[in-house]
């Protein structure tokens, strides 16, 4: 089963009992991966079964159940003003605060460290728009939504946060897991692009080849930094080192976003 993932800087409402409301997908908006989710893409899937909430696409860490999921048409009052004209997928979920993973995920969202979401899905029907050179997703099987560090689509926005307690800063483990999830998602997207071009017998072009080469060189540099970090004594391996490496990875991924 080929699972694809798509990130979003989401609109979130948070309640003290672990319940959140979020816009986890935006319609009619080209994302950084040169894809557009069409209105109606999730209708059949969520009618059959609601998706699960998992941490950074790690299916071994389920963190929330979905209480409600529905597509919002343009102009729906639940949509924030910035995307009111586009529409999106609304999810109401409740984190399992009786588990460490559920508490950590909820805490990071409530504290404001994590304010983006991603979806895990399988494409059922899509179309390549030759004029705009985008991949249109007309129908998908939605399996999960995930709190993540980096979003693919910057059109969505945070709605509001409700909470009472200050929460701890992000741990080294959280950075590492978030970076790994980002890299895995990037790899999935690259495979999708490769398969699409192979199917259509299309070359990526010289400009994109240059971007890919730069991305490869950047990744090699990051790998070297990570390897160097592993030889530092645990007592000296500060979170700042991981954040620096994470920033380098995001910079590399950002430089390659034109591939599409």
N, C-alpha and C positions, 0 to 999 in steps of 0.2 A: 504494500500500500504506500503510495507516494503522498506524504503529508506536506503541504505547503504552509507557510506562516507569513503573517503580515502584521506589522507593528503600527500602533497609533498613539499619538500624544492625546490622551483621552479626557473626556469630560466625566468627572467623578463626584458623586455625593457619598459621604461616609457617615454612618451612624455608630454609636458606641457598642451596639450588640454585634458588630462585625459585618453589618450589611452595607453594601455599597451599591450605587447606581452609576452606570458609566455608559458612554457612547464608545463602543469598541471598534467601530468601523464607520467610515464615511463614504457615501455614495457620490458618483459623478465627479470624482476628484482624482486627478493623476497623482500617484504617489511617487516616491523616489525610485521605485523599482519599475517605473513606466507601466503601471497597471491601474485600471479603473474598475472599482466594484460597482456593478449596476444594481439599481433598486430592484428588489425581488430575488436577489441572488440567494438569500438565506431562507426565504419563505417556506419552501418544502421541507428543508432540513429541520428547522426549529419546530415545525408542526409535528414531525415524527418523534423527535427527541431533543431535549434541551442539552446544550453543551456543558462540559465541566469546567471548573476553574482550577488551573494548575499553575505552579510556580515556574516562570521562565521556560515554558514548554517542556519541563521535565515531568514526564508522565508518571514517574515514581513518586512525585510530590504533589498529589492532589490537595488543594488548599481551600476550595470553596464549592458550594453547590449553587446552581442557578435557580433562582426562584421565579424569574420571568425573563423572557427574551422576545423582542419584537422589532420589526422594522418601522422606522419613523419616516413618514413622507416629508418632503420639504414643507416648512411652515409649521410643523408640529411644535406645540408649546414646550415640550420637553427638550428640544434642541437649543443649545446656546446660540446666541445671535450670530456668531462667526460662521456657523455652518447651517444656519436655518434654511438657506436656499438650496442646500445639498441633500439633506436627509442622512440617516445613519442607522446603525444597529444598536438598539438599547438593550442593556443587560442589567438585571438586578440580581446580585448574588450575595450569599452570606458565607463569610469565612469561618472555618472550623477553629474556634478559639480554644478548643480543648487539645489541640495538637501544636507542637512547637512550630512546624512549618506554617500552619494557618495563622498563628499569632505573629510570627515574624513578617509574613507577607502583608498582613493587615497593618502591622505597626509601621512598616516602611512606607506604605501608601499614606497612612494617617500623618506621619511625620513629614511627608512631602518629598522623600528621597525618590520614590517610585511614583511617577505620574503619567506613565504611558502603558499602553496595553498592546497585546498582539493576539492574533487569532490563528488557530491551527485548523486546516481544512483540506479537503480533497476537491479538486476541480471536476465538476460534472459537465459543464458546458462553458466554453469560452470562445472568443473570436479575436483575431488580430486585425486591428484597424490600420490598414496600409497608409491612409492619409496622415493620421496622427502618430503612427508607429507605437501604439499602446496595445496592451493585452487587456481585453474586456472580459471580466468575470461575470457571466450571466447566471450561473447556478453553481453552488458549492455545497458540499456536505460539511457542515460545521461540527468539529469535534470538541474544541476547547477554546477558551480565552485565557490569556496569561498576563499577569503584571510583569512588565519588563523594564529594563533601564533605557533602551533606545527605541524610538518609534520609527516606522517607515513612512507614516503619513502625518504631516505637520498641520493638517487642517482642523483636527479635533482639539478640544480645549477642556481644561478642568472647570467643572461647574462649581462645586463647593465642597468643603471638608468640615465635618462636625466631629469634635472629640474633646476630651478633657485632659488626658495625661500626656506629658512630654515623653518621648520615646528615645531609645538609644540610637546613636549614630550607626551608619552602615558598617558591618564587620568586613574583615578581609575576605571571608568566605562568600559574603554576598557579592562583593565586587567580582571575584573569580567566577562565580556561577553566572552572573549577569553577562560578563564578557564572553564566556563560553557559549551562552545562549545566542548572543549577537553573532558570533562567528558561525555557529551552526546555521542560523537563519540566512546569513549571507551566502554560505555554501549552497544551501537549498535553492536560493534565488539564482545563483550562477548556473547550477545544474538545469534549472528550468529554462533559462535563456539559451543554454547550449543545446538542449533538446529541441526547443522551438526552432532555432536556426537550422539545426540538422534536418528537421522535418521539412522546412521550407527551402532548404539548400541556399541559405543566405550567409554571407560573410559578415563579421561584426564591423568591418571597416578599419581603416588605419588609425583614426582618432581613438576608437575604442580599444584597439590593440595597444596603443600607447598607454591608455589608462590602466589596462590590465597588467601591463608590464610594470608600471609604477606601483600598482597594488601588490604584485608579487614581491618586488624589492622591499616595499614597506613591511610586508608580513615577515620577510626573512629577518629584518631588523628587530621587529617585535619579538620574534621567537628567540633571538639572541638575548634580548633583555630578560625574557622569562627564564631562560636557562641560567642566566647569571643570578637571577633572584633566588633560584633554588639552592644555590651554594651558600647563601647568606645564613648565618645561624638564626634559628627561629626567633630568638629574643631580639634580634636586630631587624627582622623583616617587618618594617612598619607598613601600615595601611597606605602611607603616602607613596611608597614604591609601587604598590599595586595600582593606585589611582593614576600614577604617571604612565605606567604601561597601558592601562585602560585607555587613557587619553590618546596615546599613540595609535592604538587599534582603531578608535573611533575616527581619528584623523585619516588613517589609511582607508577605512571604509567610505568615508565622506568623499575622498578623492576619486573613488571608483563608482560613485552613484550615477555618473553619466552613462554607464554601460546599460543599455536597455533597448 
